[in-house]
Amino acid sequence: KLIENLEKLSNHFNKVEYIQLDINSENAMKTVHKYVQQKDILPSLILGIAGIIKDSLAINKKEDDFKHVIDTKVSTFKLGRFLYELNPSATLLYFTSVASKTGNIGQVDYAIANEFINYGCNMLHWIKNTNKCHAVNWGPWKDAGMATEKVLISFAERGVYPIPLKDGAEYVERIT
């Protein structure tokens, strides 16, 4: 699926680079920086899509799980911001979740992490005086994504239905 998605992106952009790494590792930023320098890459579109969920009620949350969920999104924000500094005319697009606004049972950490990205992106608008930074609060994806059946049912009860991949891709094209 990853290869298929990268091929689709390649149809729309001159060059697509994918770097697989643990976003939470101490060396993640250095690894990406080295890669970008070696390949002489000047990013024009930066997608911040990393995220994980560890569903459980707040009272039952393990501290390590809570931290891992938060750190993954915060690290994604930091990396996106770092890459944006390499080319301030680039578009920076973070995939956040509607859960940051509506909440989902068992996802207090995920809601906090996504709202951090939303506020961070908003701050970049003001600090950098740019309209090239976006945080899109996506709902669940149809046939993709992390939403469990339980979460999909919960969303449907609130009138939020899965987004077809084609519709999401068209929206991304419009804002980039």
Disulfide bonds with the S-S distance in Angstrom:
Cys121-Cys133 2.45
